[in-house]
Amino acid sequence: MTWLPVGSEPRRSVGVTIRRPRRRVALEPFWMQYVRGIEEVLAECDLVLVLQVVGSVEEDLGVLRRWATSGKFAGVIVTDILVDDRRIPALRDLALPAVLVGTMGAESDFTTISTDDAAVAEAIVQHLATHGHRSVARVSGPRSMMHTAVRDRAFASAGAAAGVRMTTVEGDYTAEAGEAGVRALVVEGVDRPTALVFDNDVMALRGLDVLTAAGVRVPDDITVVAWDDSVGCQLAEPALTAAAHDIRAFGADTARAFLDVLGGAPPTSLLAETPTLVVRASSGQSPAGSVASDVDQVAQVSGTEAVR
């Protein structure tokens, strides 16, 4: 899946690579909204987005090298930064202007932009603890990714502070990973958690289907929370509690950060809007106990609750 500029002038293209199995990208609402936000800002400056889906780091590196030597690229936006990411030294060697997405400023010689994943993890744990949950399981993204590591640490810290036992199994953002996580943690598990957290909406929606098929009632038997909100989360039965933010605006902010880099701005670490936990019908009291109702700071928003 590649969008290539037709008749573009030299260095009028901006490259974005997404490392996913090609069959999956269209299933992830996050990427569709994020890329749309980037495109809208770049178009105002007569720049053209080139989106390349790659299946591995090696393929990603090859694409970056090809773009750097083509003479057509103004620079790149690099997503899904890894804990030990070989693309970063490659970008230095190629002298390719770049913005890194999701690194929290770990690389001081590049401009970075991210959301506050730690704050979202803390809000999720606080919400669950307030509703009496003391055993929470999570299906994460790949542990090789920097933002997964940030979330891992935040969930562990928030869980310890709230007296919540956190169990995490690694997923890969696919529906299949959501199903496998639910089967391992709930359907076949011997110590069933009272709440499940999924690191994206795709895994959460499949997980909800598996729970329903297994006769596990949401939220009566178990609470379900998704990280990225989507139309699917809103239309699910029951509707899923989810971390919501304006993904299209996040893409636009990323593009503006890239334009600043092209304009000669020094490297900086940018923080985009922090997602808000929108509480819907998939959240309930823990079947193992009851809690007071005055701990969450809750506001009514369009028939849902938004925990801030």
C-alpha positions in Angstrom: 0.0 0.0 0.0 1.8 3.1 -1.2 0.7 6.6 -2.3 3.2 8.0 -4.6 3.3 11.6 -5.9 2.7 12.1 -9.6 5.0 14.6 -11.3 6.2 16.0 -7.9 9.0 18.5 -7.8 12.3 17.5 -6.2 12.1 17.4 -2.4 8.4 18.1 -2.3 7.6 14.7 -0.8 7.4 13.7 2.8 7.8 10.0 3.7 5.9 8.1 6.3 6.5 4.4 7.0 4.1 2.2 9.0 5.5 -1.1 10.1 2.5 -3.5 9.9 1.4 -6.5 7.9 0.0 -4.9 4.8 -3.4 -6.7 5.2 -3.9 -5.0 8.6 -3.4 -1.3 8.1 -6.9 -0.7 6.7 -8.4 -2.3 9.8 -6.8 0.2 12.2 -8.9 3.4 12.4 -6.0 5.1 14.2 -3.8 5.1 11.1 -6.5 6.3 8.7 -7.2 9.3 10.9 -3.6 10.1 11.7 -2.5 10.0 8.1 -5.4 12.2 7.1 -4.3 14.9 9.6 -0.8 14.8 8.2 -2.0 15.1 4.6 -4.2 18.1 5.3 -1.4 20.2 6.7 1.2 19.2 4.1 -1.1 20.0 1.3 -1.3 23.6 2.5 2.4 23.9 1.8 2.3 22.0 -1.5 4.0 19.0 0.0 2.9 15.5 -0.9 2.6 12.6 1.6 4.2 9.3 0.5 3.0 6.5 2.7 4.8 3.1 2.6 3.7 0.1 4.6 6.6 -2.1 5.6 6.7 -5.5 7.1 10.0 -5.3 9.0 12.7 -3.0 10.3 15.0 -4.1 7.5 12.5 -3.2 4.9 11.9 0.1 6.7 15.6 0.9 6.6 15.8 0.1 2.9 12.9 2.5 2.2 14.5 5.3 4.2 17.8 4.9 2.3 16.0 4.9 -1.0 14.1 8.0 -0.2 17.2 9.8 1.1 19.1 9.2 -2.2 16.2 9.9 -4.5 16.5 13.6 -4.3 12.7 14.0 -4.0 12.1 13.9 -0.3 12.1 16.9 2.0 12.3 14.5 5.0 10.4 11.8 6.9 8.0 11.2 9.8 9.1 8.1 11.7 6.4 6.2 13.7 6.4 3.3 16.2 9.8 4.0 17.6 11.5 0.9 19.1 13.3 0.6 22.4 16.5 -0.1 20.4 15.7 1.5 17.1 18.3 1.1 14.3 16.4 3.7 12.2 17.6 6.5 14.4 21.3 6.2 13.7 20.5 5.5 10.1 18.6 8.9 9.9 21.7 10.6 11.3 23.9 9.0 8.7 21.5 9.9 5.9 21.2 13.5 7.1 17.4 13.2 6.5 15.2 15.7 8.3 12.9 13.8 10.5 10.3 14.0 13.3 10.0 11.0 15.6 6.6 10.0 16.8 6.1 8.6 20.3 9.5 8.8 21.9 9.0 11.4 24.7 12.1 13.3 23.7 14.5 10.3 24.2 16.5 11.4 21.2 17.6 15.0 21.8 19.0 15.6 18.3 15.5 15.0 16.7 12.2 16.7 17.2 9.7 14.3 18.8 6.0 14.4 19.4 4.0 12.1 21.6 0.9 11.7 23.8 1.2 11.3 27.6 0.8 7.5 27.7 1.7 7.4 31.4 -1.2 9.8 32.3 -3.7 7.6 30.3 -2.5 4.4 32.0 -2.9 6.1 35.4 -6.4 7.3 34.6 -7.4 3.8 33.5 -6.1 2.2 36.7 -7.7 4.9 38.9 -11.0 4.4 37.1 -10.9 0.6 37.6 -9.7 0.8 41.2 -12.5 3.2 42.0 -15.0 0.6 40.8 -13.5 -2.0 43.1 -11.2 -3.9 40.6 -8.1 -5.4 42.3 -7.2 -7.9 39.6 -6.7 -6.3 36.1 -5.3 -8.0 33.0 -4.0 -6.2 29.9 -3.3 -7.2 26.3 -0.5 -4.9 25.3 1.2 -4.0 22.0 4.6 -5.4 21.1 7.1 -4.9 23.9 9.8 -3.9 21.4 8.0 -0.6 20.9 8.9 2.4 23.0 5.3 3.5 23.8 4.6 -0.1 25.0 7.5 0.2 27.4 6.2 3.5 28.7 2.7 2.0 29.2 4.2 -1.1 30.9 6.0 1.0 33.5 3.0 3.3 34.1 0.5 0.5 34.6 2.9 -1.3 37.0 3.5 1.9 39.0 -0.2 3.0 39.1 -1.3 -0.5 39.9 1.1 -0.7 42.9 0.0 2.6 44.2 -3.7 1.7 43.9 -3.4 -1.8 45.3 -4.3 -3.4 41.9 -2.6 -6.6 40.7 -1.7 -6.1 37.0 -1.1 -9.0 34.6 0.1 -8.3 31.1 0.3 -10.5 28.0 1.9 -9.3 24.8 -0.2 -8.7 21.7 0.5 -7.2 18.3 -2.6 -5.0 17.8 -4.4 -7.6 15.7 -7.8 -9.0 16.3 -6.2 -12.4 16.6 -4.0 -11.1 19.5 -7.2 -9.8 21.2 -8.8 -13.2 20.9 -5.7 -15.1 22.1 -5.4 -12.8 25.1 -9.0 -13.3 26.2 -8.7 -17.0 25.8 -5.5 -17.2 27.9 -6.6 -14.7 30.6 -10.3 -15.4 30.9 -11.7 -18.4 29.1 -8.9 -20.8 29.9 -7.4 -18.9 32.9 -7.6 -20.2 36.4 -7.5 -16.8 38.1 -9.9 -14.7 36.1 -9.3 -10.9 36.3 -12.3 -8.6 36.9 -11.2 -6.1 34.3 -9.5 -6.3 30.9 -7.5 -3.5 29.2 -6.5 -3.7 25.5 -3.9 -1.5 24.0 -6.0 -0.7 20.9 -9.6 -0.9 19.7 -9.1 -3.7 17.2 -7.9 -6.2 20.0 -10.7 -4.9 22.3 -13.5 -5.5 19.9 -12.4 -9.0 19.1 -11.9 -9.7 22.8 -15.5 -8.5 23.4 -16.7 -10.9 20.8 -14.9 -13.8 22.4 -16.2 -12.9 25.9 -19.7 -12.8 24.6 -19.4 -16.1 22.8 -18.0 -17.7 26.0 -21.0 -16.5 28.1 -18.9 -13.9 30.0 -21.1 -10.9 30.6 -19.7 -7.4 30.1 -19.8 -5.5 32.4 -21.5 -7.8 35.0 -18.7 -10.4 35.0 -15.8 -8.3 33.7 -15.1 -4.7 32.7 -13.5 -4.0 29.3 -11.4 -0.9 28.4 -9.8 0.0 25.0 -6.9 2.4 24.6 -7.8 4.1 21.3 -11.5 5.1 20.9 -13.2 4.5 17.5 -16.6 4.3 16.0 -16.4 0.5 16.6 -16.0 1.1 20.3 -18.9 3.5 20.3 -21.2 1.1 18.4 -20.2 -2.1 20.2 -22.7 -3.9 22.4 -22.0 -2.9 25.1 -20.3 0.3 24.1 -16.6 0.2 25.1 -15.0 2.5 27.6 -12.0 3.9 25.7 -9.2 6.5 25.8 -10.3 9.1 23.2 -8.4 11.9 21.6 -8.5 13.7 18.3 -6.2 11.5 16.2 -6.6 13.6 13.1 -5.4 16.6 15.1 -2.4 14.6 16.4 -1.5 13.9 12.8 -1.8 17.6 11.9 0.4 18.5 14.9 3.0 16.0 13.7 3.0 17.6 10.3 3.4 21.1 11.7 6.3 19.9 13.8 7.9 18.6 10.6 7.4 21.9 8.9 9.1 23.6 11.8 12.1 21.2 11.4 12.3 22.1 7.7 12.2 25.8 8.7 15.3 25.3 10.8 13.8 25.1 14.3 16.0 23.4 16.8 15.1 19.9 18.1 12.3 19.9 20.7 10.1 17.5 22.5 6.4 18.1 21.9 3.4 16.7 23.9 0.1 16.4 22.0 -3.3 16.5 23.6 -3.6 13.9 26.4 -6.4 11.3 25.6 -9.5 11.4 27.9 -11.0 8.2 29.3 -14.6 8.1 28.1 -16.6 5.8 30.3 -19.3 3.8 28.6 -21.4 0.7 29.3 -18.5 -1.8 29.3 -17.4 -0.4 32.7 -18.9 -1.8 35.9 -18.4 -2.5 39.5 -16.0 -5.4 40.3 -18.1 -8.5 41.0 -15.6 -9.1 43.8 -16.6 -6.0 45.9 -18.0 -2.5 46.1 -16.5 0.9 46.3 -17.3 4.5 47.1 -18.5 6.6 44.2 -16.8 9.9 44.9 -13.2 9.2 43.9 -13.5 9.6 40.1 -13.7 13.1 38.8 -16.5 12.5 36.3 -18.3 14.8 33.8 -21.3 13.9 31.7 -20.4 14.1 28.0 -23.0 13.2 25.3 -24.5 10.4 27.3 -21.1 9.0 28.4 -18.8 9.8 31.2 -15.4 11.4 30.7 -12.8 10.8 33.4 -10.3 13.7 33.3 
